[in-house]
Amino acid sequence: MRILAIDTALEACSACVLDSGSDLPLSIESEPMQRGHAEALMPMLERVMDAVEGGFASIDRVAVTVGPGSFTGLRVGISAARAIALATGVPAVGVTTLSAYAAPLIGAAGGALVGVAIDARHGQIYCQVVARGGRSIIAPQIMGLRDAVRQIGNGPVLLIGSGASVLCVEARAAGLDAAVVDTAAAPEVLWVARLGLAAVPERALAKPFYLRSPDAKPQDHVRIPRR
């Protein structure tokens, strides 16, 4: 099976093509960015697919990060994934950014917990913590640092994500054995592809995974009343 993976959820625009029979991508490209995903994605997809024999017609599945992340970034990636899936007649699957961050650590953490912390601003993080075997300690949610530390328990915990450093400071202040593995601003798109290959399309839907409502609110005072 051959999969095209797309990630525009956080501070990167990334795409790769992976064959299920290989550990290495057939084609991959990633560019750090805070905004401009809409302008960067389609040219990037063209370059990535031009490097693959058979192009878009050779793809059996499309995977895309569905959040948590930027509302604008999520719409860009999910719209592109759905359009490509529709045009090529293949399924599109969704992969959470939290899962993509955690995946490379779960098999290598030994007895430690794996904690993902994405900076959600306003003193909060998007958080998920799992134990060996994938057992959930903290289900995906948005929360304060102290709440996360309380729910982690005794640790030890390995932390990854853009909010890993601040969570580690809070955890150590509370006496937990915590260590930062990576503070990358976005997960590796190759892991989005690997998780996408393992996903069940009927369960892993390519639709936004929101953990909080948008910061922007309608300005009710400027609305024109209906008649």
N, C-alpha and C positions, 0 to 999 in steps of 0.2 A: 504494500500500500504506500502511496506517495501523498504527502500532505504539504500544503502551503500554510505557514503560520504567520500571523500578523499581530503586532503589538503597537498600539498607539495610546495606551491607557494612562501612562505616566510621562516621565520626562525623557522619552526616546521614541523614535520612529524606527521600527524594525520589521524585517520579513525574512523568512527562510523557507527552503524546501528540503524536506527530509524523507528518505525512503525507509520503510520499516525494517529493511534488511541491513541497515548501516547505522553506525553510531555518529558518523560525521555528516553534516548537511551537504546536499548537492550544490546549494547556493545559499548565501547568507549576506545580509547587509544590515547595519544598524547605525543610526546617527542620533547622538544626544540632542534633545531640544525641549524647551519648555512650551513653545507654541509653534504653529506653522505646520502641524501634522497633516492638515488637509492638503496643503500645497506639495508636501514632500512625499506623501504615501504613494500615489499612483505612479509617478516616475520611478520610484524605488521598486515597486512591484514589477514594472516593465523590465528593469535591469535584472532583477533577480530571476524572473521567468525566462528572459532571453538567454540566460546562462544554463538553462536546463533543457535537455533534449526533449522535444515534444511540446514544450511550452505549457500553456494553461490546459491544453487538451490532455496532458499526462497526469493531471492532478486527480486524486481519488477522494480527497477531503480537504476542507479548509478549517483551520482553527484560528480563533481570535480571542484576545484578552477582553473580558467583559466587566472588569472592575474588581474591587473599587479603584477609582481613579478620577481623572478629569472628565467632567461631563462632555465637554467638546471632543476630547480625545477619544472617548468611548464611542461616541456617535460616528466619528470618522472611520475607525477601524471596523466596527460592527457593520456599518453600511457597506463598506467595501467588501467585507467577507460574504455578506448575504448576496450582494450583486454578483460576485464571482461564482458563488455556489449555484445561484439561479441560472447564470449563463452557461455553466459547464455541466449542470445536472448532477452535482455531487452534494453531499450533506455538509453543513456548516456546524461546527461545535464551539461551545464557549469554554474558556479556561479562566479561572479567577487569577488575578495578579498575585494573591496570597499563596495559592497553590504553586504557581510557577516559581515564586521565590523559595518556597519551602522544599520543593522536590529534590534539588541536588544535595540537601543536607540530611534528609530523612534517613537515607541508607548509611550515612557516614557519621551519625551523631553518637553512636554507641548507646549509653544509657541516658544521655542528656535529652532534655526537651528541645524542640526546635520552635523558636518564636519568630514570627514575621511582624515587623512594625513598619508601617508606611506613614510618613508624616501627613497628617490630615489637617494641619494648622490649627490655630485657636487652642493650643495646648492639648490636642487630641491626636490619637493615632488610629489607623486601621490595623487591627490586630488579629492574629490567629496563632495559637500555640498547640502543637501536637506532640504526643509521646511516641515511643517506638511502636511501629506497626500502624501508625496513622491515627491512633486513638486521640480524640479531641479533648484538650484541656481547656482551651478557650475557643469557642466557635467564632467564626468571622463576625466582627462587630467593630464599631467605632467607640472608643473609650478613652478616659484619661490615663495618664501614666501610673498614678498610684493604684487605680483600680486594676490595671493590668498586672502590676507587681503582686498585689494581694491574691489574684486568681492564679498566678503562676505557682505559688506555694513555695516549696523549699528549693526548687531547681535540682541540679544545675541546668542552665538553659543556654543554648547557642542562638544568637540573634542575627537577623539579616533584614535588610531593607533600609529605606531612607530615614526611618525613625529609630533604627537600632541603637545608635549611639546615645540618644537621650534616654531611651528606655533602659539601657545598660547602666547609665549613671544612677537612675532612680532605683534600679534593682540592687546594685551594689551598696547604695546608701541604706537599703533595708536589710543588708546582710546576705543577700542571695549570691550564689556562685553563678555569675553571668559573664559571657564573653561575646564580643562582636565578631562575626565572621566576614560580613560584607555590608557596606553602606550604599550599594549601587542604587541609583535613582530609578531604575527599572529592572525587571527580571530579564534573564537571558531568554531570547526568543527561541533558542533551540529547545529549551525545556517546555515552552508553550507547545512546540511541535510534538515533543515526546508525550506530553500529557494528552494532547489532541488525538494522537494515534490510539491511546488507550481508552479514550472516552466513549461512552455509549450515546449516540446522537439523540436518542429520544429523551435522555436525561440531562445531557449537557447542552442546553439550548444556547444559541448565539443571541442572547438578549442581555441588556444591561443588568449588572448586579450592583445595585445601589445600597449603601449602608447609611446614607443620610440624604436629606432633601437638598435641593439646590440652594446655594447661597443667595442667588438672585431671586427677588420676590416681585410679584406684579405690583405696579404702582396704582393702587385702587383709586387714589384721589384724582388721577388724570383720565380715568375711564369715562367714555361717553355712555350715559345710561340708555338702555334699550327702550324702544317705544312700541 
